[in-house]
Amino acid sequence: MRSLNGIKAMRLFLPHLLKPTIQQQTILFLRTFNSWSFAIRNASSPHKALQLYSQIQRLSVPFDSFSILFTLSSCTHLHNLSLIRHLHAHLLKLGFNSHVYVATSLLHAYVVASLGDACNLFDEMPERNTVTWNTMIAGYSKAGQVEMALQVFDRMPLRDIASWSAMIACYMNNGRWGSGLMLFREMIVLEELKPDQVTLGSILAGCAHMGSIGLLLGKSIHGFIVKNGWVLNVELGTVLVDMYAKLAFLKNASVVFNRMQERNVKTWTALICGSAQHGYGKEALCIFEMMKEAGVKPNELTFTGVLSACAQAGLVVEGRRYFKMIEEYGLKPTIQHYGCVVDMFGKAGLLEEAHEVVKTMRFEPNVVVWSSFLSSCKIHKQFEMAERVIDRVMDMVKPENDGGVYTLISDLYVLCGKWDDAERVRKLMVNQNVRKVRGSSFIGSGAA
């Protein structure tokens, strides 16, 4: 009887014992929030993150700012403007638009997909932090709107090292190397700010395009890095390798490369392309084989360097093999790859094969590809073959960009004794204010 009463008592009080307290409910509530945020942040793909986001809505689970942040961050890679606008509308509904870090994340998403929408949001933001301003500078930089980026930089109420780095990178990425160096000097001398690795990376990237002056400055920056005991991370080390390689100081590039504790595909590719660019084709191929042995998967630019090396060194058999290898690595040949193959066949005197590649390539051949073919016709005195395509090339050239092509065609007409045609092209150059370019290399502008 006692045992029966005990069972009744347990049945009576057990629900109350198992009922969670307010503290336990709060912990469970927070765990639910955290688990959804964690799941979105660690989603295997942007599409998976979106599925989780939709699932939260279907289950009527309250959103927190982190869930929105992680969804925005993941979906930025999709470049889907309508999706970003949907998320924007949702966070307005939830009242998260007043959170500066959420609004800044949304701004970054817009910068990637639509600079116009980003500008509208930036103007509407009631509060901005330094990251917000830096995001707009980066957006204008990507769009090539350097003056607009400078206006944002000048309007900033407070600048940090990232702000200076963003503006310097804007100059360097848009070919305004002198302006970038002047701003770098202002940052150090007037503002007395010490550059970080991001700043120096941008400067070094610009040095690669500035000839002897760039080399002098690049070596000084390299010395600064060594003097301060900075460990060469993969990003800064790769920029150093690329700078030395582009400026033909391959020994220095190799020294930096060998001292790096970590290398990625960009590091290997910088050394391969630099070697190919300066006539060390066989060495470039050796580096590529070492890269494969190290288990690093090549990308499209790697194969551009490899095929360019084959063209420079006259290695036709190897070039055919490497061209086939592109698809073996799950990549698709680009127009730069086809251009290198045309150059390779052309330099080897295999003009029929070069012409066949041009006719059968997956892309519409551009001026760079046709210029390669015509250059080979000139070298091997195959004027009849050149005449097949000259009219087509003349329809494609642009006076402001392709002065070297006009000169090449004029030279071809002279060499085959067609003086009237040569004079016609030269008059066209004068009438259209075409800048005459001698000694220009098609491969330098199209393959690297």
C-alpha positions in Angstrom: 0.0 0.0 0.0 2.9 2.3 0.9 4.6 1.5 -2.4 1.4 2.4 -4.3 1.1 5.7 -2.4 4.8 6.3 -3.3 4.1 5.8 -7.0 1.1 8.2 -6.8 3.2 10.8 -5.1 5.9 10.4 -7.8 3.3 10.8 -10.5 2.0 13.9 -8.8 5.3 15.7 -8.2 7.5 14.4 -11.1 6.2 16.8 -13.7 7.1 19.7 -11.4 10.5 18.2 -10.7 11.2 17.8 -14.5 9.8 21.3 -15.4 12.7 23.5 -16.4 13.4 26.6 -14.3 13.5 30.1 -15.8 17.3 29.9 -15.7 17.2 26.6 -17.5 14.8 27.9 -20.1 17.1 30.9 -20.7 20.1 28.7 -21.2 18.1 26.4 -23.6 17.0 29.6 -25.5 20.5 30.9 -25.8 21.8 27.5 -26.9 19.2 27.4 -29.6 20.4 30.8 -30.8 24.0 29.8 -30.7 23.4 26.5 -32.4 21.7 28.1 -35.4 24.3 30.9 -35.6 27.1 28.3 -35.4 25.4 26.1 -38.1 25.1 29.1 -40.5 28.6 30.2 -39.9 30.0 26.7 -40.5 27.8 25.9 -43.5 29.5 24.0 -46.2 28.4 26.4 -48.9 26.5 29.7 -49.3 23.5 27.7 -50.5 23.5 25.6 -47.4 23.6 28.7 -45.2 20.5 30.0 -47.1 18.7 26.7 -46.4 19.4 27.1 -42.7 18.3 30.7 -42.8 15.0 29.6 -44.5 14.6 26.8 -41.9 14.9 29.3 -39.1 12.1 31.3 -40.6 9.8 28.3 -41.1 10.3 27.1 -37.5 9.6 30.7 -36.3 12.9 30.6 -34.3 13.7 34.2 -33.2 16.6 35.7 -35.2 19.6 37.1 -33.5 22.0 39.6 -35.1 24.7 36.9 -35.5 22.5 34.7 -37.6 21.9 37.6 -39.9 25.6 38.5 -39.9 26.7 35.0 -40.8 24.0 34.7 -43.5 25.2 37.9 -45.1 28.8 36.9 -44.9 28.1 33.6 -46.5 25.9 34.9 -49.3 28.1 37.8 -50.3 30.1 35.3 -52.4 27.0 34.6 -54.5 26.9 38.2 -55.9 23.1 37.9 -55.9 21.6 41.4 -55.6 18.0 40.3 -55.2 19.0 38.0 -52.3 20.9 40.8 -50.6 18.0 43.1 -50.9 15.7 40.4 -49.4 18.1 40.1 -46.4 18.2 43.9 -46.1 14.4 44.0 -46.0 14.3 41.3 -43.3 16.9 43.0 -41.0 14.9 46.2 -41.4 11.8 44.3 -40.2 13.8 42.9 -37.3 15.1 46.3 -36.4 18.8 45.3 -36.8 19.5 48.1 -39.2 20.5 50.3 -36.2 23.3 47.9 -35.3 26.4 49.4 -37.0 28.2 46.0 -37.3 25.1 44.5 -39.0 24.7 47.5 -41.3 28.4 47.3 -42.2 28.2 43.7 -43.1 25.2 44.5 -45.3 27.2 47.3 -46.9 30.0 44.9 -47.7 27.6 42.6 -49.4 26.2 45.5 -51.5 29.7 46.7 -52.4 30.4 43.3 -54.0 27.0 43.1 -55.8 26.0 46.7 -56.5 28.0 49.8 -55.7 25.0 52.0 -56.3 23.0 50.2 -53.6 26.1 50.4 -51.3 26.3 54.2 -51.8 22.6 54.6 -50.9 22.9 52.5 -47.8 26.1 54.3 -46.7 24.3 57.7 -47.0 21.4 56.4 -44.9 23.4 54.8 -42.1 22.8 56.8 -38.8 26.1 55.5 -37.4 29.3 54.5 -39.1 32.5 53.0 -37.7 36.0 52.9 -39.3 35.2 49.6 -40.9 32.2 51.1 -42.6 34.3 53.9 -44.2 37.0 51.4 -45.2 34.5 49.2 -46.9 33.3 52.1 -49.1 37.0 52.9 -50.0 37.5 49.2 -51.0 34.2 49.3 -53.0 35.2 52.4 -55.0 38.7 50.9 -55.5 37.3 47.7 -57.0 35.1 49.8 -59.4 38.2 51.8 -60.4 36.7 55.0 -59.0 39.8 56.3 -57.4 38.6 60.0 -56.9 35.5 58.8 -55.2 37.5 56.6 -52.9 39.7 59.6 -52.1 36.7 61.7 -51.2 35.5 59.1 -48.7 39.0 58.9 -47.3 39.2 62.7 -46.9 35.8 62.8 -45.2 36.7 60.2 -42.6 36.4 61.6 -39.0 38.9 59.0 -37.8 41.4 56.9 -39.7 43.2 53.8 -38.6 46.1 51.9 -40.3 43.5 49.9 -42.2 42.1 53.1 -43.7 45.5 54.2 -45.0 46.1 50.7 -46.3 42.8 50.7 -48.1 43.5 54.0 -49.8 47.1 53.0 -50.7 45.8 49.7 -52.1 43.2 51.7 -54.2 46.0 53.7 -55.8 48.2 50.7 -56.4 45.4 48.5 -57.8 44.4 51.2 -60.3 47.9 52.0 -61.6 48.3 55.2 -59.6 51.7 54.1 -58.1 53.1 57.5 -57.6 50.1 58.7 -55.7 50.2 55.5 -53.6 53.8 56.2 -52.7 53.1 59.8 -51.8 50.2 58.7 -49.5 52.5 56.0 -48.0 55.1 58.7 -47.2 52.4 60.9 -45.7 51.2 58.1 -43.5 54.7 57.4 -42.1 56.2 61.0 -41.9 53.2 63.2 -41.1 50.9 60.8 -39.3 53.8 58.8 -37.7 52.0 55.5 -38.3 53.9 52.3 -38.5 53.0 50.2 -41.6 51.6 46.8 -41.1 52.0 43.8 -43.4 48.9 44.7 -45.4 50.2 48.2 -46.2 53.6 46.9 -47.2 52.0 44.2 -49.4 50.1 46.9 -51.3 53.3 48.9 -51.8 55.3 45.9 -52.9 52.6 45.0 -55.4 53.0 48.5 -56.9 56.8 48.3 -56.9 56.6 45.4 -59.3 55.4 47.8 -62.0 57.8 50.7 -61.3 61.1 49.5 -62.8 64.4 50.5 -61.1 62.6 52.9 -58.7 60.3 50.1 -57.6 63.1 47.7 -57.2 65.0 50.2 -54.9 61.9 50.8 -52.8 61.0 47.1 -52.7 64.5 46.2 -51.5 64.2 48.9 -48.8 60.8 47.4 -47.6 62.3 43.9 -47.7 65.1 45.3 -45.4 62.5 46.8 -43.1 60.8 43.4 -42.8 64.0 41.6 -42.0 65.2 44.4 -39.5 61.9 44.2 -37.6 62.0 40.4 -37.4 58.7 39.9 -39.2 58.0 36.3 -40.1 57.2 36.1 -43.8 53.6 34.9 -43.9 52.3 33.5 -47.1 50.6 36.7 -48.3 53.6 39.0 -47.8 56.1 36.4 -48.9 54.2 35.9 -52.1 54.1 39.6 -52.9 57.9 39.8 -52.4 58.5 36.8 -54.7 56.2 38.3 -57.3 57.9 41.7 -57.1 61.4 40.3 -57.6 60.3 37.9 -60.3 58.5 40.6 -62.3 61.6 42.8 -62.1 63.8 40.0 -63.3 65.6 39.5 -60.0 64.9 35.8 -60.0 67.7 35.0 -57.6 66.2 37.3 -55.0 62.8 35.8 -55.7 64.2 32.3 -55.1 65.8 33.3 -51.9 62.6 34.6 -50.5 60.7 31.6 -51.8 63.0 29.2 -50.1 62.9 31.0 -46.8 59.1 31.0 -46.6 57.7 28.5 -44.1 54.4 28.2 -46.0 53.7 28.6 -49.7 50.4 28.4 -51.7 49.6 28.2 -55.3 50.0 32.0 -55.8 53.6 31.7 -54.5 54.6 29.0 -56.9 52.8 30.7 -59.7 54.6 34.0 -59.2 58.0 32.2 -59.5 56.8 30.2 -62.5 55.4 33.2 -64.4 58.5 35.4 -63.5 60.8 32.7 -64.8 58.8 32.3 -68.0 58.5 36.1 -68.6 62.3 36.6 -68.5 63.3 33.7 -70.8 63.9 30.9 -68.3 61.4 28.6 -69.8 63.0 25.3 -68.8 63.5 26.5 -65.2 59.8 27.5 -65.0 58.8 24.0 -66.0 61.2 22.5 -63.4 59.5 24.7 -60.7 56.1 23.5 -62.0 57.1 19.9 -61.6 58.4 20.6 -58.0 55.0 22.3 -57.3 53.2 19.1 -58.4 55.4 17.0 -56.2 54.6 19.3 -53.3 51.0 18.5 -53.8 49.9 22.0 -54.7 47.1 22.1 -57.3 47.8 24.6 -60.1 45.3 27.2 -61.1 44.6 28.9 -64.5 47.3 31.5 -64.1 49.8 28.7 -63.3 49.1 27.1 -66.6 49.4 30.5 -68.4 52.9 30.7 -67.0 53.7 27.1 -68.0 52.4 27.5 -71.5 54.2 30.8 -71.9 57.4 29.1 -70.8 56.9 26.4 -73.5 56.4 29.1 -76.1 59.5 31.0 -75.1 61.7 27.9 -75.0 60.3 26.3 -78.1 59.1 23.2 -76.3 56.1 22.2 -78.5 55.8 18.6 -77.3 55.8 19.7 -73.7 53.3 22.5 -74.5 50.8 20.1 -76.0 51.1 17.9 -72.9 50.6 20.7 -70.5 47.7 22.1 -72.5 45.9 18.7 -72.1 46.8 18.7 -68.4 44.6 21.8 -67.8 41.4 19.7 -68.0 43.0 16.9 -66.0 43.1 19.3 -63.1 39.4 20.1 -63.5 40.1 23.5 -65.1 38.9 24.9 -68.4 41.3 26.5 -70.9 41.0 30.3 -71.0 41.7 32.6 -73.9 45.1 33.3 -72.4 45.9 29.6 -72.6 44.9 29.5 -76.3 46.9 32.6 -76.9 50.0 31.0 -75.5 49.5 27.9 -77.6 49.1 30.0 -80.8 52.3 31.8 -79.8 54.1 28.5 -79.2 53.1 27.0 -82.6 53.8 30.3 -84.3 57.3 30.7 -82.9 58.1 27.2 -83.9 57.0 27.9 -87.5 53.9 25.7 -87.3 51.6 28.3 -88.6 49.0 26.0 -90.0 48.6 24.5 -86.6 48.5 27.9 -85.0 45.8 29.0 -87.4 43.8 25.8 -86.7 43.9 26.6 -82.9 42.6 30.1 -83.6 39.8 28.7 -85.7 38.7 26.0 -83.3 39.2 27.6 -79.9 36.2 27.9 -77.6 36.3 31.7 -77.5 36.0 34.4 -80.1 39.7 35.2 -80.8 40.7 38.7 -79.6 43.2 41.2 -80.9 46.0 39.7 -78.7 45.6 36.2 -80.2 45.5 37.5 -83.8 48.5 39.7 -83.1 50.4 36.7 -82.0 49.5 34.9 -85.2 50.5 37.9 -87.4 53.8 38.3 -85.5 54.6 34.7 -86.3 53.7 35.2 -90.0 56.1 38.2 -90.0 58.9 36.2 -88.4 58.6 33.3 -90.8 57.7 35.5 -93.8 54.4 33.8 -94.4 52.7 36.8 -95.9 50.0 35.0 -97.8 48.8 33.4 -94.6 48.8 36.8 -92.9 46.7 38.3 -95.6 43.9 35.8 -94.9 43.2 37.5 -91.5 44.4 41.1 -91.8 41.0 42.5 -92.8 39.4 40.7 -89.9 42.0 42.1 -87.4 41.6 45.6 -88.8 37.9 45.5 -87.9 38.8 44.6 -84.3 41.5 47.1 -83.5 40.9 50.2 -81.4 43.0 53.3 -82.1 43.4 54.1 -78.4 44.7 50.7 -77.4 46.2 48.8 -80.4 48.8 51.1 -81.9 51.2 48.2 -82.0 48.8 46.1 -84.1 48.5 48.9 -86.7 52.3 49.1 -86.9 52.6 45.3 -87.3 50.1 45.2 -90.2 51.8 48.1 -91.9 55.2 46.3 -91.6 53.7 43.1 -93.1 52.4 45.1 -96.1 55.9 46.6 -96.6 57.7 43.3 -96.3 55.4 41.7 -99.0 55.8 44.7 -101.3 52.3 46.1 -100.9 53.3 49.7 -100.5 49.8 51.2 -101.3 48.3 49.1 -98.5 51.1 50.0 -96.1 50.5 53.7 -96.8 46.8 53.3 -96.4 47.3 51.9 -92.9 49.8 54.7 -92.0 47.3 57.3 -93.1 44.6 55.7 -91.0 47.0 55.8 -88.0 47.5 59.6 -88.6 43.8 60.3 -89.1 42.8 58.3 -86.0 45.6 59.7 -83.8 47.0 56.2 -83.3 50.0 56.1 -81.1 52.8 54.3 -82.9 54.3 51.5 -80.8 57.5 49.7 -81.7 58.8 46.6 -80.0 55.7 45.8 -78.1 55.1 42.3 -77.0 51.7 40.7 -77.4 52.4 38.0 -74.9 53.1 40.5 -72.2 49.7 42.1 -72.4 47.6 39.0 -73.0 49.1 36.0 -71.3 50.2 37.0 -67.9 
